[in-house]
Amino acid sequence: MIVPKVDSDANDRRSLHERIAADLRDEIMSGDLAPGSALPSTAQLKSRFTASNATVQKALQLLKDERLVVGRPGAAVTVREHRQRTIRPAAYSAPTGTGEPYRWLTEAAKLGKRARSKLLEVAEVVPSADVVAALELPEEGTALLRRQVLTIDDEPVELVKSYYPLEIARGTALMERRKIKGGTPTVLAELGFPARLSVDRVSARVPTQEQYRALRLPSDLPVLRTLRVVYSDHERPIEATVMAKAGHLYELQYEFPPE
């Protein structure tokens, strides 16, 4: 691998240990440092980045806190086996069959992972402006919120806030504070609102306080924020969901047929 020369005169205001961690993080996420492989030695990193031993150790500690690498005193620091997970949103959006578990759980099980969801809140709220617009609500209009956190192997991986128009949700299982077998797409389909189209808007953002706590983030690394709007017949919006994932641990994979 060719290591690019670091321009020390560039306008990068981050401390040196943060810059070292950023370069190593990119190599881990791109696969140049494969899962299970050892990172360069401290001596090699000191030489490469013209850094002190203490600075290199601070950089490595950042990566350990981010759950990207593991290391023990006297042993090489290695890349964790599940350095980054690929999420295929299309695999989770379709309703499940009657009595079947939610697709997010079954998709994780296919990868040998133990997935769980914890319902945190069910309430009528005034959503953020982008959700209000997506659901075509009146200004300051309310919607039903179902907020949950998803975990894989007991690690929090995603904070999910799903909103539903009250004229659809009232008097249904959506209003109940319990998990719904098969997920909300199944309920919506049974109510006569089958999902016909999902539109995702994905952005990278600095985590909010809520996201920071729920995902147990080690620093202010960006989260991947997805605003997903689900439409039923006649282009009626029936669900708007805001999903936040740790940006350094997850990537999204979309597949498109040729036109």
BAFI-3210 file (N, C-alpha, C; in Angstrom, 3 decimals, decimal comma, padded with zeros to 6 digits):
// residues 259
n [1|2|3|4|5|6|7|8|9|10|11|12|13|14|15|16|17|18|19|20|21|22|23|24|25|26|27|28|29|30|31|32|33|34|35|36|37|38|39|40|41|42|43|44|45|46|47|48|49|50|51|52|53|54|55|56|57|58|59|60|61|62|63|64|65|66|67|68|69|70|71|72|73|74|75|76|77|78|79|80|81|82|83|84|85|86|87|88|89|90|91|92|93|94|95|96|97|98|99|100|101|102|103|104|105|106|107|108|109|110|111|112|113|114|115|116|117|118|119|120|121|122|123|124|125|126|127|128|129|130|131|132|133|134|135|136|137|138|139|140|141|142|143|144|145|146|147|148|149|150|151|152|153|154|155|156|157|158|159|160|161|162|163|164|165|166|167|168|169|170|171|172|173|174|175|176|177|178|179|180|181|182|183|184|185|186|187|188|189|190|191|192|193|194|195|196|197|198|199|200|201|202|203|204|205|206|207|208|209|210|211|212|213|214|215|216|217|218|219|220|221|222|223|224|225|226|227|228|229|230|231|232|233|234|235|236|237|238|239|240|241|242|243|244|245|246|247|248|249|250|251|252|253|254|255|256|257|258|259]
n.u [000,840|000,556|001,481|000,155|001,863|001,855|000,822|002,118|001,708|-000,815|-004,175|-005,326|-006,941|-007,172|-005,919|-002,751|-002,961|-005,621|-005,658|-003,985|-005,515|-007,693|-006,643|-005,874|-008,361|-009,720|-008,297|-008,947|-011,723|-011,872|-010,725|-008,026|-006,610|-007,291|-009,987|-008,969|-006,301|-003,027|-002,302|000,106|003,257|004,032|006,467|006,642|004,413|005,141|007,291|006,087|004,208|005,657|005,589|005,216|005,623|003,581|001,598|000,921|-000,126|-002,384|-003,868|-004,362|-005,893|-008,222|-009,271|-009,706|-011,678|-013,696|-014,425|-013,214|-010,739|-008,779|-006,730|-004,048|-001,853|001,502|000,894|000,113|-001,923|-005,017|-007,356|-010,808|-013,053|-015,669|-015,502|-016,904|-020,284|-022,422|-025,398|-028,399|-030,865|-033,163|-033,772|-035,158|-037,554|-039,946|-043,199|-043,635|-044,603|-047,651|-047,346|-044,618|-041,232|-039,939|-038,340|-035,834|-034,714|-034,565|-032,851|-030,460|-030,011|-029,354|-026,745|-025,561|-025,861|-027,046|-029,866|-031,824|-034,646|-035,548|-038,261|-038,712|-040,439|-043,815|-045,800|-047,821|-046,626|-045,085|-043,471|-040,134|-039,426|-038,847|-040,010|-042,686|-043,196|-042,752|-044,801|-046,880|-048,255|-050,189|-048,770|-046,983|-048,356|-049,394|-048,136|-048,002|-045,453|-043,149|-040,528|-037,436|-034,556|-032,121|-030,243|-027,272|-025,786|-025,797|-024,811|-025,632|-026,926|-028,561|-030,690|-034,063|-036,738|-039,972|-042,704|-046,238|-049,209|-051,918|-054,550|-054,377|-053,158|-054,628|-056,529|-055,427|-052,981|-050,631|-050,661|-050,234|-048,148|-046,090|-044,046|-044,430|-045,276|-043,757|-043,494|-044,191|-044,764|-046,308|-048,665|-049,607|-050,104|-052,164|-054,117|-054,879|-053,054|-050,735|-047,195|-045,881|-043,852|-040,634|-038,656|-035,466|-033,487|-030,256|-027,843|-024,785|-024,165|-023,287|-023,628|-026,659|-027,419|-029,173|-028,791|-026,087|-026,040|-027,814|-026,610|-024,223|-021,850|-018,356|-017,221|-017,561|-017,896|-019,381|-022,863|-024,795|-027,575|-030,760|-033,607|-036,484|-039,224|-042,307|-044,599|-047,992|-050,780|-051,809|-049,821|-049,743|-048,331|-047,423|-045,745|-042,944|-039,614|-036,880|-033,646|-030,697|-027,339|-024,119|-021,614|-019,015|-019,141|-020,970|-022,237|-024,258|-025,916|-027,125|-029,019|-029,468|-031,385|-030,291|-031,191]
n.v [-001,186|002,223|004,897|008,033|011,176|013,204|016,454|018,740|021,416|021,920|023,194|021,898|021,716|019,900|018,034|016,268|013,546|013,035|013,339|011,243|009,057|009,423|008,856|006,162|005,091|005,418|003,638|001,247|001,135|001,093|-001,281|-001,669|-002,181|-005,109|-007,002|-008,508|-008,194|-006,905|-003,642|-001,188|-001,112|000,674|002,011|002,188|003,807|006,127|006,960|007,284|009,354|011,303|011,539|011,521|008,865|008,974|010,434|008,717|006,601|007,838|008,184|005,517|004,758|006,190|004,784|002,329|003,020|003,568|001,108|-000,111|-001,317|-003,694|-004,301|-005,381|-004,893|-005,276|-006,723|-006,839|-004,308|-004,994|-005,154|-005,148|-007,901|-007,347|-004,777|-002,968|-002,808|-003,699|-002,331|-003,187|-001,415|-001,995|-004,609|-004,609|-003,280|-004,384|-005,735|-008,345|-011,838|-013,093|-013,512|-013,794|-012,865|-009,482|-008,096|-006,903|-008,250|-010,889|-010,600|-009,875|-012,217|-013,959|-013,350|-014,421|-012,968|-011,628|-010,009|-007,355|-005,374|-002,476|-000,950|002,391|004,541|005,594|007,977|010,953|013,571|016,709|016,653|017,096|019,708|018,693|016,169|016,846|018,101|015,926|014,133|015,638|017,214|019,698|022,908|022,772|020,486|017,356|014,014|010,419|009,026|006,400|005,285|003,657|001,630|-000,193|-003,181|-005,087|-008,057|-007,146|-004,553|-001,157|-000,083|001,457|004,254|004,695|006,581|006,611|007,998|008,549|009,494|010,721|010,183|007,760|006,135|006,166|004,221|001,805|-000,923|000,444|002,487|001,337|000,647|-001,445|-003,967|-004,778|-007,639|-008,672|-006,079|-002,561|-002,145|-004,371|-003,997|-001,592|-002,435|-004,254|-002,489|-001,406|000,191|-000,427|-000,503|001,246|002,745|003,756|006,388|007,504|009,823|010,539|011,663|012,925|013,724|015,671|014,066|014,318|015,102|013,157|011,055|010,560|009,539|007,321|005,639|005,194|006,569|007,178|009,622|012,748|011,775|011,602|010,737|008,552|009,787|008,922|009,866|008,384|008,120|006,649|005,711|005,074|003,872|006,152|007,950|008,629|009,701|007,599|006,951|008,243|007,993|008,557|007,594|006,858|006,016|004,921|006,505|005,578|002,888|001,731|001,208|002,024|000,113|000,338|-000,903|-000,770|-001,362|-001,444|001,263]
n.w [000,000|-000,859|001,019|001,412|001,451|004,310|004,518|006,450|006,546|005,779|006,223|008,656|011,500|013,503|016,323|016,366|017,114|016,566|013,811|013,043|013,917|012,203|009,648|009,959|010,593|008,182|006,570|007,793|007,372|004,612|004,021|003,621|005,901|007,023|008,627|011,646|011,089|011,982|013,179|011,995|013,730|016,801|016,512|013,702|013,179|014,559|013,021|010,495|010,914|012,136|014,964|018,563|020,997|022,917|021,572|019,454|020,950|022,034|019,714|018,986|021,169|020,723|018,517|019,721|021,578|019,806|019,006|016,869|016,814|018,697|021,546|023,680|026,485|025,524|023,269|019,738|018,247|016,848|014,071|014,630|014,101|013,169|011,870|010,246|009,350|006,680|005,637|004,097|003,078|001,479|002,030|004,370|004,243|003,243|004,113|006,571|006,643|008,128|011,581|011,440|012,402|012,614|009,739|010,056|012,190|011,226|009,037|010,294|011,704|009,661|009,240|011,373|013,700|016,835|017,146|018,518|019,507|021,335|022,640|023,295|023,573|023,051|021,732|021,252|019,377|018,366|015,417|013,950|011,547|008,978|009,037|009,457|007,005|005,289|005,953|005,245|007,082|008,888|009,798|012,824|013,378|014,887|015,357|015,587|017,489|017,481|019,208|019,219|020,083|018,367|018,706|018,150|018,954|021,579|021,391|020,938|017,866|016,263|016,396|016,224|015,079|014,423|012,688|012,422|010,683|012,611|011,898|010,680|012,611|015,021|017,328|016,624|016,630|016,474|018,303|020,726|023,533|022,943|021,422|017,966|016,349|013,420|012,659|011,964|009,158|008,455|009,974|008,850|006,231|006,701|007,501|005,179|003,931|002,110|001,598|-001,073|-002,110|-001,063|000,047|000,581|002,353|002,962|005,221|006,652|009,961|012,872|015,959|017,864|021,333|022,292|020,432|020,848|023,470|023,302|021,416|022,556|021,849|021,311|020,806|019,001|016,427|013,169|012,661|010,587|009,225|008,320|006,642|006,060|003,985|003,598|001,154|000,298|-001,633|-004,228|-003,731|-001,054|001,951|004,571|006,608|008,304|009,000|011,103|011,189|012,937|012,749|013,900|012,216|011,727|011,922|010,247|006,924|004,077|001,637|-001,542|-004,244|-007,711|-010,602|-014,077|-016,202]
ca.u [000,000|001,290|001,001|000,338|002,629|001,028|001,264|002,013|001,351|-002,222|-005,004|-006,065|-006,837|-007,264|-004,661|-002,054|-003,466|-006,899|-005,349|-003,469|-006,664|-008,526|-006,026|-005,975|-009,782|-010,059|-007,692|-009,738|-013,041|-011,741|-010,249|-006,565|-006,289|-008,401|-010,377|-008,037|-004,901|-002,364|-001,944|001,552|003,792|004,171|007,657|006,299|003,495|005,918|008,073|005,182|003,511|006,571|004,843|005,779|004,979|002,341|000,613|000,477|-000,975|-003,664|-004,592|-004,823|-006,962|-009,444|-009,793|-010,216|-012,941|-014,668|-014,702|-012,663|-009,563|-008,594|-005,322|-003,684|-000,450|002,490|000,430|-000,199|-003,293|-005,585|-008,661|-011,899|-013,628|-016,831|-015,088|-017,966|-021,367|-023,135|-026,845|-029,136|-032,199|-034,248|-034,095|-035,917|-038,726|-041,176|-043,909|-043,391|-045,800|-048,360|-046,693|-043,169|-040,530|-039,595|-037,253|-034,533|-034,206|-034,220|-031,682|-029,291|-029,799|-028,692|-025,315|-025,096|-025,877|-028,182|-030,453|-032,969|-035,150|-036,111|-039,189|-038,438|-041,499|-044,933|-046,422|-048,208|-045,627|-044,886|-042,192|-039,275|-040,032|-038,734|-041,007|-043,981|-043,330|-042,807|-046,117|-047,873|-049,027|-050,262|-047,693|-047,125|-049,237|-048,880|-048,094|-047,639|-044,037|-042,677|-039,067|-036,792|-033,139|-031,819|-028,930|-026,720|-024,857|-025,877|-024,278|-026,618|-026,470|-029,406|-031,807|-035,123|-037,908|-040,951|-043,860|-047,405|-050,347|-052,842|-055,785|-054,106|-052,685|-055,567|-057,351|-054,741|-051,856|-049,535|-050,749|-049,963|-046,733|-045,563|-043,459|-045,399|-044,707|-043,769|-043,172|-045,271|-045,225|-047,364|-049,884|-050,077|-050,669|-053,451|-055,053|-055,200|-052,034|-049,511|-046,078|-045,668|-042,606|-039,854|-037,672|-034,475|-032,552|-029,184|-026,857|-023,857|-024,356|-022,754|-024,712|-027,347|-027,207|-029,961|-028,114|-024,811|-026,287|-028,482|-025,695|-022,980|-020,766|-017,168|-016,804|-018,538|-017,861|-020,713|-023,814|-025,539|-028,993|-031,625|-035,028|-037,194|-040,642|-042,993|-045,835|-048,932|-051,496|-052,085|-048,683|-050,047|-047,292|-048,002|-044,730|-041,662|-038,732|-035,533|-032,751|-029,329|-026,355|-022,740|-021,069|-017,753|-019,354|-021,970|-022,388|-025,516|-025,765|-028,311|-028,863|-030,357|-031,319|-029,957|-032,367]
ca.v [000,000|003,477|005,815|009,401|012,069|014,116|017,849|019,328|022,818|022,036|023,832|020,887|022,211|018,812|017,652|015,247|012,198|012,909|013,147|009,876|008,164|009,581|008,126|004,724|004,743|005,299|002,405|000,137|001,103|000,783|-002,654|-001,772|-002,913|-006,062|-007,536|-009,477|-007,860|-006,041|-002,295|-000,954|-000,995|002,035|002,601|002,533|004,945|007,299|007,392|007,713|010,597|012,181|011,740|010,917|007,628|009,325|010,855|007,501|005,842|008,540|007,874|004,135|004,691|006,647|003,685|001,314|003,529|003,510|-000,309|-000,503|-002,152|-004,230|-004,445|-005,640|-004,533|-006,236|-007,415|-005,945|-003,818|-005,611|-004,670|-006,024|-008,691|-006,665|-003,388|-002,164|-003,631|-003,156|-002,387|-003,134|-000,941|-002,610|-005,920|-004,467|-002,428|-005,088|-006,347|-009,767|-012,660|-013,148|-014,291|-013,855|-011,760|-008,306|-008,430|-006,464|-009,317|-012,072|-010,293|-009,953|-013,633|-014,592|-013,062|-015,012|-011,951|-011,626|-008,678|-007,083|-004,001|-002,045|000,159|003,393|005,539|005,727|009,219|011,950|014,635|017,583|016,224|018,107|020,326|017,847|015,102|017,484|018,269|014,612|013,532|016,606|017,646|021,150|023,473|022,419|019,335|016,255|012,671|009,376|008,644|005,148|005,441|002,436|001,456|-001,528|-003,664|-006,313|-008,626|-006,285|-003,218|-000,314|000,200|002,401|004,902|004,768|007,360|006,474|008,872|008,139|010,411|010,256|009,649|006,354|005,379|006,113|003,033|000,637|-001,444|001,405|003,357|000,575|000,614|-002,807|-004,298|-005,327|-008,769|-008,404|-004,681|-001,661|-002,305|-005,376|-003,366|-000,630|-003,189|-004,814|-001,371|-000,928|001,139|-001,152|000,328|001,209|003,431|004,315|007,377|007,765|010,961|010,171|012,714|012,733|014,831|015,573|013,468|015,074|014,538|011,928|010,029|010,277|008,677|006,070|004,799|005,065|007,004|007,536|010,985|013,400|011,281|011,780|009,642|008,511|010,074|008,605|010,188|007,504|008,392|005,539|006,130|004,022|004,169|007,561|008,726|009,108|009,374|006,881|006,780|008,936|007,449|009,111|006,560|007,331|004,955|005,394|006,584|004,867|001,448|001,234|001,783|001,654|-000,441|000,446|-001,597|-000,201|-002,026|-000,511|001,866]
ca.w [000,000|-000,919|002,040|000,941|002,318|005,064|004,395|007,785|006,425|005,392|007,250|009,414|012,862|014,477|016,963|015,592|017,389|015,858|012,387|012,892|014,030|011,012|008,532|010,236|010,506|006,764|006,054|008,340|006,745|003,186|003,883|003,521|007,130|007,017|009,943|012,196|010,808|012,953|012,757|012,041|015,085|017,307|015,884|012,328|013,191|014,971|011,865|009,404|011,220|012,871|016,200|019,763|021,432|023,611|020,571|018,768|021,864|022,121|018,480|019,076|022,171|020,055|017,701|020,647|022,107|018,716|018,773|015,573|017,029|020,044|021,877|025,068|026,742|025,053|022,056|018,628|018,116|015,646|013,620|015,062|013,012|012,589|011,817|009,659|008,834|005,533|005,796|002,835|003,470|000,714|002,587|005,605|004,096|002,878|005,238|006,794|006,658|009,402|012,624|011,261|013,057|011,820|008,803|010,557|013,044|010,431|008,218|011,171|012,041|008,515|009,371|012,627|014,745|017,749|017,038|019,369|019,504|022,613|022,465|024,320|023,746|022,113|022,182|020,258|019,470|017,219|014,850|013,340|010,367|007,781|009,163|009,213|005,557|004,642|006,195|004,779|008,241|009,033|010,611|014,240|013,494|015,688|014,772|016,543|017,502|018,071|019,290|019,690|019,806|017,870|019,129|017,575|019,933|022,763|021,135|020,260|016,505|015,540|017,072|015,214|015,470|013,345|012,873|011,643|010,791|013,643|011,312|010,372|013,774|016,156|017,468|016,067|017,412|016,434|019,473|021,937|023,936|022,864|020,130|017,034|015,628|011,985|012,431|011,566|007,774|008,415|010,477|007,856|005,110|007,139|007,600|003,842|003,478|001,764|001,153|-002,517|-002,447|000,038|-000,400|001,626|002,296|003,891|005,454|007,771|010,890|014,227|016,746|018,911|022,662|022,375|019,644|021,511|024,635|022,926|020,654|023,344|020,969|022,079|020,481|018,136|015,059|012,589|012,502|009,340|009,492|007,193|006,720|005,124|003,852|002,948|000,509|-000,073|-002,871|-004,521|-003,220|000,296|002,939|005,714|007,656|008,152|010,026|011,223|011,704|013,157|012,976|014,055|010,869|011,574|012,061|009,304|005,604|003,441|000,300|-002,379|-005,522|-008,702|-011,915|-015,144|-016,824]
c.u [000,881|000,682|001,214|001,092|001,690|001,616|001,048|001,602|-000,110|-003,033|-005,908|-005,878|-006,972|-005,902|-004,049|-002,621|-004,825|-006,666|-004,807|-004,627|-007,535|-007,956|-006,134|-007,421|-010,204|-009,497|-008,435|-011,052|-012,972|-011,192|-008,753|-005,983|-007,464|-008,756|-009,418|-006,583|-004,348|-002,121|-000,419|002,014|003,875|005,361|007,363|005,383|004,219|006,697|007,186|004,593|004,389|005,925|005,563|005,032|003,627|001,248|000,055|-000,464|-002,342|-004,511|-005,160|-005,946|-008,280|-010,088|-010,324|-011,574|-014,052|-015,023|-014,246|-011,472|-009,574|-007,106|-005,125|-002,228|000,484|002,098|000,098|-001,661|-003,848|-006,964|-009,725|-012,528|-014,831|-016,578|-016,174|-019,025|-022,048|-024,624|-027,489|-030,575|-033,345|-034,679|-035,019|-037,285|-040,016|-041,860|-043,570|-044,707|-046,417|-047,618|-045,187|-042,501|-040,197|-038,350|-035,881|-033,891|-033,767|-032,997|-030,405|-028,967|-029,101|-027,175|-024,743|-025,069|-027,138|-028,746|-031,661|-033,406|-035,755|-036,975|-039,014|-039,631|-042,554|-045,718|-046,856|-047,299|-045,746|-043,528|-041,349|-039,884|-039,954|-039,718|-042,412|-044,220|-043,498|-044,176|-047,260|-048,826|-049,167|-049,111|-047,986|-048,092|-048,580|-048,942|-047,797|-046,168|-043,882|-041,152|-038,463|-035,300|-032,915|-030,415|-028,557|-025,639|-024,684|-025,222|-025,352|-026,104|-027,312|-030,503|-032,855|-036,316|-038,877|-042,208|-044,988|-048,500|-051,372|-054,129|-055,625|-053,875|-053,727|-056,412|-056,723|-053,616|-050,668|-049,505|-050,354|-048,476|-046,275|-044,956|-044,495|-044,741|-044,847|-043,470|-044,356|-045,665|-046,352|-048,696|-050,459|-050,714|-052,040|-054,519|-055,449|-054,230|-050,734|-048,432|-045,869|-044,337|-041,950|-038,790|-036,746|-033,692|-031,510|-028,202|-025,958|-023,957|-023,593|-023,887|-025,340|-027,032|-027,959|-029,275|-026,803|-025,004|-026,839|-027,526|-024,360|-021,767|-019,562|-016,725|-017,860|-018,345|-019,260|-021,560|-024,371|-027,010|-029,790|-033,046|-035,716|-038,684|-041,263|-044,338|-046,683|-049,600|-051,774|-051,038|-048,968|-048,934|-047,920|-047,008|-043,508|-040,778|-037,366|-034,670|-031,338|-028,432|-024,987|-022,050|-019,787|-017,930|-020,282|-021,892|-023,693|-025,241|-027,105|-028,029|-029,910|-030,258|-030,938|-031,231|-032,514]
c.v [001,245|004,443|007,234|010,238|013,048|015,513|018,548|020,788|023,012|022,590|022,812|021,221|021,128|018,552|016,487|013,857|011,978|012,682|011,742|008,889|008,235|008,802|006,621|004,259|004,543|004,012|001,172|000,017|000,753|-000,623|-002,790|-002,444|-003,844|-006,510|-008,622|-009,149|-006,904|-004,662|-002,173|-000,766|000,475|002,730|003,019|003,747|006,228|007,860|007,961|009,090|011,622|012,563|011,076|009,631|007,928|009,712|009,653|006,710|006,504|008,254|006,458|003,989|005,180|005,513|002,549|001,750|003,448|002,074|-000,762|-001,439|-002,663|-004,384|-004,677|-005,243|-005,643|-006,979|-006,385|-005,518|-004,350|-005,038|-005,660|-006,715|-008,009|-005,168|-002,484|-003,089|-002,914|-003,396|-002,266|-002,712|-001,636|-003,947|-005,822|-003,815|-003,179|-005,676|-007,832|-010,526|-012,693|-014,046|-014,375|-012,682|-010,651|-008,607|-007,988|-007,548|-010,530|-011,825|-010,362|-011,401|-014,361|-014,421|-013,640|-014,045|-012,082|-010,208|-008,546|-005,630|-003,705|-000,823|001,137|004,307|005,373|006,937|010,059|013,161|015,560|017,233|017,405|018,570|019,434|016,681|015,654|017,634|016,930|013,973|014,453|017,002|019,163|021,639|023,243|021,251|018,217|014,949|011,681|009,040|007,282|005,200|004,171|002,468|000,001|-001,916|-004,912|-006,814|-007,690|-004,922|-002,383|000,097|001,257|002,943|005,187|005,526|007,369|007,270|008,456|009,197|009,858|009,689|008,199|005,549|005,204|004,839|001,763|000,194|-000,485|002,270|002,648|000,543|-000,836|-003,016|-005,008|-006,441|-008,527|-006,967|-003,873|-001,782|-003,320|-004,782|-002,411|-001,334|-003,754|-003,727|-000,824|000,096|000,388|-000,187|000,147|001,817|003,937|005,237|007,690|009,038|010,720|011,329|012,315|013,957|014,590|015,047|014,448|014,440|013,211|010,790|009,606|009,295|007,310|005,109|004,584|005,445|007,455|008,976|011,586|013,014|011,364|010,518|009,706|008,700|009,807|009,059|009,366|007,837|007,258|006,034|004,905|004,394|005,668|008,486|009,338|008,732|008,747|006,711|007,607|008,507|008,122|008,058|007,118|006,147|005,592|005,352|005,800|003,353|000,872|001,951|001,261|001,163|-000,373|-000,217|-001,079|-000,996|-001,003|000,029|001,395]
c.w [000,000|000,082|001,570|001,950|003,010|004,978|005,720|007,730|006,033|006,557|007,916|010,881|013,920|015,108|016,188|015,863|016,717|014,370|012,127|012,942|012,781|009,839|008,736|010,139|009,044|006,172|006,568|007,579|005,260|002,949|003,697|004,763|007,374|008,430|010,403|011,974|011,856|012,356|012,708|013,476|015,505|016,662|014,446|012,268|013,614|013,802|010,772|009,658|011,948|014,209|017,364|020,098|022,086|022,622|019,827|019,667|022,043|020,883|018,523|020,092|021,588|019,266|018,570|021,206|021,066|018,324|017,378|015,714|018,464|020,295|023,358|025,265|026,278|023,796|020,990|018,687|016,798|015,349|014,070|013,855|012,376|012,557|011,257|009,076|007,685|005,727|004,418|003,154|002,741|001,315|003,799|005,424|003,813|004,109|005,355|006,723|008,044|010,393|012,507|011,972|012,066|010,976|009,301|011,419|012,227|009,559|009,055|011,507|010,899|008,585|010,670|013,782|015,599|017,803|017,944|019,168|020,864|022,358|023,617|024,605|022,664|022,572|020,988|020,443|018,263|016,625|014,371|012,022|009,138|007,831|008,928|007,716|004,863|004,784|005,763|005,904|008,222|009,912|012,087|014,440|014,277|014,911|015,882|016,380|018,150|018,021|019,875|019,386|019,411|018,308|018,341|018,517|021,129|022,599|020,450|018,876|015,797|016,455|016,010|015,786|014,292|013,686|011,922|011,775|011,773|013,058|010,879|011,648|014,871|016,139|016,927|016,994|017,415|017,692|020,759|022,240|024,059|021,495|019,270|016,234|014,130|011,649|011,939|010,095|007,640|008,878|009,437|006,663|005,475|007,263|006,232|003,306|003,160|001,284|-000,344|-002,931|-001,174|-000,536|000,771|001,324|003,380|004,003|006,605|008,666|012,190|015,110|017,718|020,272|022,810|021,634|020,309|022,659|024,204|022,226|021,361|022,498|021,798|021,862|019,567|016,670|014,460|012,636|011,086|009,682|008,216|007,517|005,635|005,145|003,038|002,414|000,184|-001,395|-002,981|-003,900|-001,841|001,255|004,176|006,860|007,296|009,304|009,955|011,907|011,820|013,497|013,175|012,696|010,659|011,646|010,994|007,965|005,007|002,028|-000,425|-003,725|-006,497|-010,013|-012,989|-015,802|-018,274]
res [m|i|v|p|k|v|d|s|d|a|n|d|r|r|s|l|h|e|r|i|a|a|d|l|r|d|e|i|m|s|g|d|l|a|p|g|s|a|l|p|s|t|a|q|l|k|s|r|f|t|a|s|n|a|t|v|q|k|a|l|q|l|l|k|d|e|r|l|v|v|g|r|p|g|a|a|v|t|v|r|e|h|r|q|r|t|i|r|p|a|a|y|s|a|p|t|g|t|g|e|p|y|r|w|l|t|e|a|a|k|l|g|k|r|a|r|s|k|l|l|e|v|a|e|v|v|p|s|a|d|v|v|a|a|l|e|l|p|e|e|g|t|a|l|l|r|r|q|v|l|t|i|d|d|e|p|v|e|l|v|k|s|y|y|p|l|e|i|a|r|g|t|a|l|m|e|r|r|k|i|k|g|g|t|p|t|v|l|a|e|l|g|f|p|a|r|l|s|v|d|r|v|s|a|r|v|p|t|q|e|q|y|r|a|l|r|l|p|s|d|l|p|v|l|r|t|l|r|v|v|y|s|d|h|e|r|p|i|e|a|t|v|m|a|k|a|g|h|l|y|e|l|q|y|e|f|p|p|e]
***
